[in-house]
Amino acid sequence: MKLTSRTSRVALATVSLALLATATGCGGGEDAGAAAKSETPKEPVNLTYWGWTGGAQQVVDAFNASHPNIKVTFSAITGGPDGYAKISNAIKAGNAPDVAGIEYPTLPEFVSQGFLADISSQAGATVKAKFPQGVQERVTLGGKTWAVPYDATPNLLYYRKDLFKNAGVEVPKTWDEYKAAAEKIKAADKNVRIGGWGNDDAPLLAALSWQAGAKWYGTEGDAWKVSINDAPSQKVASYWQDLVKDDMVLNLKINGPEFAKAKADGAMASFIGASWSAGGTMTSLAKDSGKWGVAPLPNWGTPATGMFGGTSYAVTKGSKHVKEAAEFAAWAATSPEGVKARIGSLKAPSSSLPANPELRTIAAAAFDDKGFFGGDDVYKIAGEQVDTIVPGWVWGPVQTATNTAIQDAGGKGTLADALAAGQKAAEEAIKGRGLNVAK
């Protein structure tokens, strides 16, 4: 389906009014699997799926082997902005895949442009039954279900047990304790810092602001309310900027090679990640097996966390087989076979935490850390943090432009500058889409 300008504006206006206000419940409807049983196609339905996650081809193979009436063909694309641009352009041109991998922060952007199919009747009941509230909110927008979530991504603290022990510090439970630990670690060894920080990771800044109680987006009537520069976010920005100024953390680009080198060299005693960080850490820092540990992220006084990334399976607008596409999405995200195929097929260890609690023991069994984390159970710790995800967070319809502005301004100035730039960029981008911004 080729989206006309008028169609796009109608979709945008509709979404601005209601669709992207996070709902507490899901759209009703029958389970995707149950729906498939009611009407068995006489000829195999052919679907296409685009994504970038490891094990995607194996998931498709397993699905095809157990679903003779549906054949899915997988095409690998790059992740991030380039991949999303490819999906968007294909939807506009009318040759989009039936199913696409979409990360939670990007999902509202696709919905707001009318790029996704409402799969409430096909998968809404599954999402409501299988996933915790904090995860349902990522794919349930305006009471409608727009995707089936795969993983949950609460923030965690990865730390070097030996370096903490050498400095005589316990794992910090609060951000005040983290700052105190930073001072002790620096005093114990002038070449070591508790962590690193650069102003180049907007998703991490968002996750930490979320944990602190920020709400970057919301709606007021028919207008978007943008609050990227709110008080909780400023608190987080000031906290980390002060740590950098006082030389309590290494001032390094989080996504740069120097950051990775500091971890490998033992100059960085901890870093912030999610459950998915464990597998990569085991691979990149194999020589340090047994030295690393994992713990809940420090908080501001009450157990709480935001989410750092996370993926879903969405059905694109224009798909001629929405019911079958939703069935594949639900199977890939909620079936034991789907999780086994996705995780068990990978050469490198995967520590992705399924959002469906029923599947975590399966994923944990497939993930053998070989003692890398000194007995710390990544899946248990991460799973417990899902219950502390702060409710009410809404991703906006222009997160890509917002992230770019935050990172550009942060690289040239402070985190306060970054928040201000993000606020301005978000408001301008929303207006550029023909939507209203609350004053």
C-alpha positions as CSV (number, residue, x, y, z in Angstrom):
1,M,0.0,0.0,0.0
2,K,1.5,3.3,-1.0
3,L,0.7,6.0,1.6
4,T,-0.5,9.2,0.2
5,S,0.2,12.5,1.9
6,R,-3.4,12.8,3.0
7,T,-3.4,9.3,4.4
8,S,-0.2,10.0,6.3
9,R,-1.6,13.2,7.8
10,V,-4.9,11.4,8.8
11,A,-2.9,8.7,10.5
12,L,-0.7,11.2,12.3
13,A,-3.6,13.2,13.5
14,T,-5.4,10.1,14.8
15,V,-2.4,8.9,16.6
16,S,-1.7,12.3,18.2
17,L,-5.1,12.2,19.7
18,A,-5.1,8.8,21.2
19,L,-3.0,6.0,19.8
20,L,0.3,6.9,21.5
21,A,-1.1,7.5,25.0
22,T,0.1,4.4,26.7
23,A,-2.9,2.3,27.9
24,T,-3.1,0.1,30.9
25,G,-4.9,-2.7,29.0
26,C,-4.5,-4.3,25.6
27,G,-6.9,-4.4,22.8
28,G,-9.2,-7.4,22.9
29,G,-9.5,-10.2,20.5
30,E,-8.6,-13.9,20.1
31,D,-5.2,-15.4,20.5
32,A,-3.2,-15.5,17.3
33,G,-2.7,-19.2,17.6
34,A,-6.4,-19.8,18.2
35,A,-7.3,-17.5,15.3
36,A,-5.2,-19.6,13.0
37,K,-7.0,-22.8,14.0
38,S,-10.4,-21.4,13.0
39,E,-9.5,-21.0,9.3
40,T,-6.9,-23.3,7.8
41,P,-5.7,-22.0,4.4
42,K,-5.9,-24.5,1.6
43,E,-2.6,-23.2,0.1
44,P,0.5,-22.2,2.0
45,V,0.5,-18.4,2.8
46,N,3.8,-16.8,2.0
47,L,5.2,-14.2,4.4
48,T,8.3,-12.1,4.5
49,Y,10.2,-11.1,7.6
50,W,12.9,-8.5,7.9
51,G,15.2,-8.3,11.0
52,W,18.7,-8.1,12.3
53,T,18.7,-10.2,15.5
54,G,20.9,-13.2,15.8
55,G,19.1,-16.5,15.3
56,A,16.3,-15.0,13.2
57,Q,16.8,-17.5,10.3
58,Q,16.7,-20.4,12.8
59,V,13.4,-19.1,14.2
60,V,12.0,-18.9,10.7
61,D,13.2,-22.4,9.9
62,A,11.6,-23.8,13.1
63,F,8.3,-22.0,12.4
64,N,8.2,-23.3,8.9
65,A,8.9,-26.9,10.0
66,S,5.9,-26.8,12.3
67,H,3.5,-24.7,10.3
68,P,3.0,-26.3,6.8
69,N,0.3,-23.8,5.9
70,I,2.5,-20.8,6.3
71,K,5.9,-20.2,4.8
72,V,8.1,-17.4,6.1
73,T,11.1,-16.1,4.2
74,F,13.7,-14.1,6.2
75,S,15.8,-11.3,4.9
76,A,18.6,-9.9,7.1
77,I,18.9,-6.1,7.3
78,T,21.1,-3.8,9.4
79,G,19.9,-2.6,12.7
80,G,19.4,1.0,13.7
81,P,18.5,4.0,11.6
82,D,19.6,2.5,8.3
83,G,17.5,-0.6,8.8
84,Y,14.5,1.4,9.8
85,A,14.9,3.7,6.8
86,K,14.8,0.6,4.6
87,I,11.6,-0.7,6.2
88,S,10.0,2.8,6.0
89,N,10.8,3.2,2.4
90,A,9.6,-0.2,1.5
91,I,6.2,0.5,3.3
92,K,5.9,3.8,1.4
93,A,6.6,2.0,-1.9
94,G,4.1,-0.8,-1.2
95,N,6.6,-3.6,-1.1
96,A,7.2,-4.0,2.6
97,P,7.8,-7.2,4.5
98,D,4.8,-8.7,6.4
99,V,6.7,-8.7,9.6
100,A,9.6,-6.5,10.8
101,G,11.7,-6.3,13.9
102,I,11.1,-3.0,15.6
103,E,12.7,-1.8,18.9
104,Y,10.4,-0.4,21.5
105,P,11.7,3.2,21.3
106,T,11.0,3.2,17.5
107,L,7.6,1.5,17.6
108,P,5.6,4.7,18.3
109,E,7.4,6.4,15.4
110,F,6.2,3.8,13.0
111,V,2.7,3.8,14.4
112,S,2.4,7.5,14.2
113,Q,3.2,7.4,10.5
114,G,0.6,4.8,9.8
115,F,3.3,2.2,9.0
116,L,2.0,-0.7,11.1
117,A,-1.1,-2.8,11.3
118,D,-3.3,-2.9,14.3
119,I,-3.1,-6.6,15.5
120,S,-5.3,-6.3,18.5
121,S,-7.8,-8.9,17.4
122,Q,-5.0,-11.3,16.3
123,A,-2.5,-10.9,19.1
124,G,-4.0,-8.5,21.8
125,A,-5.1,-11.3,24.1
126,T,-1.7,-13.0,23.8
127,V,0.1,-9.9,24.8
128,K,-2.2,-9.3,27.7
129,A,-1.9,-12.8,29.0
130,K,1.8,-13.5,28.4
131,F,3.7,-10.3,29.3
132,P,4.1,-8.1,32.4
133,Q,2.6,-4.7,32.5
134,G,5.9,-2.8,32.0
135,V,6.4,-4.7,28.7
136,Q,2.8,-4.5,27.6
137,E,3.1,-0.7,27.7
138,R,5.8,-0.8,25.1
139,V,3.6,-2.3,22.4
140,T,0.1,-1.3,23.6
141,L,-0.6,2.3,22.4
142,G,-4.0,3.9,22.7
143,G,-5.5,0.6,23.8
144,K,-4.4,-1.2,20.6
145,T,-1.7,-3.8,20.1
146,W,0.8,-2.9,17.5
147,A,3.5,-5.6,18.0
148,V,4.3,-8.7,20.0
149,P,7.2,-8.0,22.4
150,Y,10.2,-10.3,22.6
151,D,12.5,-9.2,25.4
152,A,12.6,-7.2,28.6
153,T,15.6,-4.9,29.1
154,P,15.8,-3.5,32.6
155,N,19.1,-1.8,33.4
156,L,21.8,-3.7,35.3
157,L,25.2,-3.0,36.8
158,Y,28.1,-5.1,35.6
159,Y,31.1,-4.8,37.9
160,R,34.6,-6.2,38.5
161,K,34.5,-8.1,41.8
162,D,38.2,-8.0,42.2
163,L,38.5,-4.2,41.7
164,F,35.7,-3.5,44.1
165,K,37.2,-5.8,46.7
166,N,40.6,-4.2,46.3
167,A,39.0,-0.8,47.0
168,G,37.1,-2.2,50.0
169,V,33.7,-1.2,48.6
170,E,30.4,-3.1,48.4
171,V,28.2,-3.1,45.3
172,P,26.3,0.2,45.5
173,K,22.5,0.0,45.9
174,T,21.8,3.7,45.5
175,W,23.4,6.4,43.4
176,D,24.7,8.1,46.5
177,E,26.5,4.9,47.4
178,Y,27.8,4.7,43.8
179,K,29.4,8.1,44.1
180,A,30.9,7.2,47.5
181,A,32.2,4.0,45.9
182,A,33.7,6.0,43.0
183,E,35.7,8.1,45.4
184,K,37.1,5.0,47.2
185,I,38.0,3.2,44.0
186,K,39.9,6.2,42.7
187,A,41.7,6.6,46.0
188,A,42.7,2.9,46.0
189,D,44.2,3.1,42.5
190,K,44.7,6.3,40.6
191,N,44.5,4.4,37.3
192,V,41.0,2.9,38.0
193,R,37.6,4.6,37.9
194,I,34.3,3.1,38.9
195,G,32.9,3.6,35.4
196,G,32.9,5.7,32.3
197,W,30.6,8.3,30.8
198,G,30.4,10.1,27.5
199,N,27.5,12.3,26.4
200,D,27.0,10.1,23.2
201,D,24.4,7.6,24.3
202,A,20.9,9.0,24.2
203,P,19.1,5.7,24.8
204,L,21.1,5.2,28.0
205,L,20.4,8.7,29.1
206,A,16.7,8.0,28.5
207,A,16.8,4.8,30.5
208,L,18.4,6.5,33.5
209,S,16.0,9.4,33.3
210,W,13.1,6.9,33.1
211,Q,14.4,5.3,36.2
212,A,14.5,8.6,38.0
213,G,10.8,9.3,37.2
214,A,11.1,11.3,34.0
215,K,8.3,11.2,31.4
216,W,9.7,12.5,28.2
217,Y,6.5,12.3,26.3
218,G,2.8,12.4,27.0
219,T,-0.4,13.8,25.5
220,E,-2.7,16.6,26.5
221,G,-6.0,16.5,24.6
222,D,-5.0,16.6,20.9
223,A,-1.4,17.6,21.5
224,W,1.9,16.0,22.4
225,K,3.5,17.1,25.7
226,V,7.3,17.0,25.4
227,S,9.2,17.0,28.7
228,I,12.7,15.8,27.8
229,N,14.2,18.6,29.9
230,D,12.1,17.8,33.0
231,A,13.4,17.8,36.6
232,P,14.2,14.1,36.9
233,S,16.2,14.2,33.7
234,Q,18.1,17.3,34.8
235,K,18.9,15.5,38.1
236,V,20.4,12.6,36.1
237,A,22.3,14.9,33.8
238,S,23.7,16.9,36.7
239,Y,24.7,13.8,38.6
240,W,26.8,12.3,35.7
241,Q,28.2,15.7,34.6
242,D,29.5,16.2,38.1
243,L,31.1,12.8,38.2
244,V,32.9,13.6,34.9
245,K,33.9,17.1,36.2
246,D,35.3,15.6,39.4
247,D,37.2,12.9,37.6
248,M,35.2,10.1,39.3
249,V,34.4,8.4,36.0
250,L,36.4,8.1,32.8
251,N,35.3,10.7,30.3
252,L,35.0,8.4,27.3
253,K,32.5,8.0,24.5
254,I,30.3,5.1,25.6
255,N,30.0,3.7,22.1
256,G,33.7,4.2,21.2
257,P,36.6,1.9,21.2
258,E,38.3,3.6,24.2
259,F,35.3,2.6,26.4
260,A,35.7,-1.1,25.4
261,K,39.5,-0.8,25.9
262,A,39.1,0.6,29.4
263,K,37.0,-2.4,30.4
264,A,39.5,-4.8,28.9
265,D,42.5,-3.1,30.6
266,G,40.9,-3.0,34.0
267,A,40.7,0.8,34.1
268,M,36.9,0.7,34.4
269,A,35.4,-1.2,37.4
270,S,31.8,-1.2,36.2
271,F,29.4,-0.3,33.4
272,I,25.7,0.0,32.9
273,G,24.0,-2.5,30.6
274,A,21.0,-4.8,30.4
275,S,20.6,-8.6,30.3
276,W,21.6,-8.7,26.7
277,S,25.0,-7.2,27.7
278,A,26.1,-10.4,29.5
279,G,26.7,-12.4,26.3
280,G,28.7,-9.8,24.6
281,T,30.8,-9.2,27.8
282,M,31.6,-12.9,28.0
283,T,32.9,-12.8,24.4
284,S,34.8,-9.5,24.5
285,L,36.3,-10.0,27.9
286,A,36.8,-13.8,28.0
287,K,40.2,-13.4,29.7
288,D,38.5,-11.9,32.7
289,S,36.2,-14.9,33.4
290,G,35.3,-15.1,37.1
291,K,36.2,-11.5,37.8
292,W,32.9,-9.9,36.7
293,G,29.6,-9.8,38.6
294,V,26.2,-8.5,37.9
295,A,23.8,-6.6,40.2
296,P,20.7,-4.4,40.1
297,L,21.3,-0.9,38.9
298,P,21.7,1.6,41.8
299,N,18.6,3.7,42.3
300,W,17.5,7.0,43.9
301,G,16.3,5.4,47.1
302,T,13.5,3.1,45.9
303,P,14.0,0.0,43.7
304,A,13.3,1.2,40.2
305,T,14.6,0.8,36.6
306,G,13.9,1.9,33.1
307,M,14.4,-0.2,30.0
308,F,17.5,-0.1,27.8
309,G,16.5,-1.2,24.3
310,G,14.3,-4.2,23.6
311,T,12.7,-5.7,20.4
312,S,9.3,-6.7,19.1
313,Y,7.7,-8.3,16.1
314,A,5.4,-6.0,14.2
315,V,3.1,-6.5,11.2
316,T,3.4,-3.8,8.6
317,K,0.6,-1.8,7.1
318,G,-0.4,-3.2,3.8
319,S,0.3,-6.9,4.6
320,K,-2.2,-9.1,2.8
321,H,-1.9,-11.7,5.5
322,V,-2.2,-9.9,8.8
323,K,-3.7,-12.9,10.6
324,E,-0.9,-15.3,9.6
325,A,1.8,-12.6,10.1
326,A,0.5,-12.0,13.7
327,E,0.5,-15.8,14.2
328,F,4.2,-15.9,13.3
329,A,5.0,-12.9,15.5
330,A,3.2,-14.5,18.5
331,W,4.9,-17.9,18.0
332,A,8.3,-16.3,17.7
333,A,7.9,-14.3,20.9
334,T,6.0,-16.7,23.1
335,S,6.7,-20.3,22.1
336,P,9.4,-22.4,23.7
337,E,10.4,-23.6,20.3
338,G,10.9,-20.0,19.1
339,V,13.1,-19.0,22.0
340,K,15.2,-22.2,21.7
341,A,15.7,-21.6,18.0
342,R,16.7,-17.9,18.6
343,I,19.1,-18.5,21.4
344,G,20.3,-22.0,20.9
345,S,21.5,-21.4,17.4
346,L,23.9,-18.6,18.1
347,K,27.7,-19.2,18.1
348,A,28.2,-16.5,20.7
349,P,26.3,-16.8,24.0
350,S,23.0,-14.9,24.1
351,S,21.7,-13.5,27.3
352,S,18.5,-11.9,26.0
353,L,15.8,-12.0,28.6
354,P,12.4,-13.1,27.2
355,A,9.7,-10.7,28.3
356,N,7.4,-13.7,28.7
357,P,8.3,-15.0,32.2
358,E,7.3,-18.6,31.2
359,L,10.2,-18.7,28.8
360,R,13.0,-17.4,31.0
361,T,14.0,-20.8,32.4
362,I,14.3,-22.1,28.8
363,A,16.5,-19.2,27.9
364,A,18.5,-19.4,31.1
365,A,19.2,-23.1,30.4
366,A,20.4,-22.3,26.9
367,F,22.8,-19.6,28.4
368,D,25.8,-21.1,30.0
369,D,28.1,-18.5,31.4
370,K,30.7,-21.1,32.4
371,G,31.3,-19.3,35.7
372,F,32.1,-16.0,34.0
373,F,30.0,-14.0,36.4
374,G,31.3,-15.8,39.5
375,G,28.0,-17.5,40.3
376,D,25.8,-14.5,39.8
377,D,22.6,-15.5,38.0
378,V,22.1,-13.0,35.2
379,Y,18.6,-14.2,34.3
380,K,17.4,-14.3,37.9
381,I,18.7,-10.8,38.7
382,A,17.4,-9.3,35.4
383,G,14.0,-11.1,35.8
384,E,13.5,-9.6,39.3
385,Q,14.2,-6.1,38.0
386,V,11.4,-6.4,35.4
387,D,9.0,-5.9,38.3
388,T,10.6,-2.6,39.1
389,I,10.2,-1.0,35.7
390,V,8.7,2.4,36.3
391,P,5.2,2.6,34.7
392,G,3.9,5.4,32.6
393,W,6.9,5.9,30.3
394,V,5.9,6.8,26.7
395,W,8.2,6.8,23.7
396,G,7.5,9.7,21.3
397,P,6.8,9.7,17.6
398,V,10.2,11.4,16.7
399,Q,12.7,9.5,18.9
400,T,15.3,9.2,16.1
401,A,15.5,12.9,15.6
402,T,15.5,13.4,19.4
403,N,18.4,11.0,19.9
404,T,20.5,12.7,17.2
405,A,20.0,16.1,18.7
406,I,20.9,14.9,22.2
407,Q,24.0,13.2,21.1
408,D,25.2,16.1,18.9
409,A,24.7,18.7,21.6
410,G,26.1,16.5,24.3
411,G,29.3,15.9,22.3
412,K,29.8,19.6,22.0
413,G,28.7,20.6,25.5
414,T,27.1,19.3,28.7
415,L,24.3,16.9,29.3
416,A,22.1,19.9,30.2
417,D,22.8,21.2,26.7
418,A,21.8,17.8,25.4
419,L,18.5,17.7,27.1
420,A,17.7,21.2,26.0
421,A,18.6,20.3,22.4
422,G,16.5,17.2,22.6
423,Q,13.5,19.1,23.9
424,K,13.7,21.6,21.0
425,A,14.3,19.0,18.3
426,A,11.4,16.9,19.5
427,E,9.0,19.8,19.5
428,E,10.1,20.9,16.0
429,A,10.0,17.4,14.6
430,I,6.5,16.8,16.0
431,K,5.3,20.1,14.5
432,G,7.0,19.1,11.2
433,R,4.8,16.0,11.2
434,G,1.7,18.2,11.3
435,L,1.0,17.4,15.0
436,N,0.2,19.7,17.9
437,V,2.6,20.4,20.7
438,A,1.2,21.3,24.2
439,K,2.4,24.7,25.5
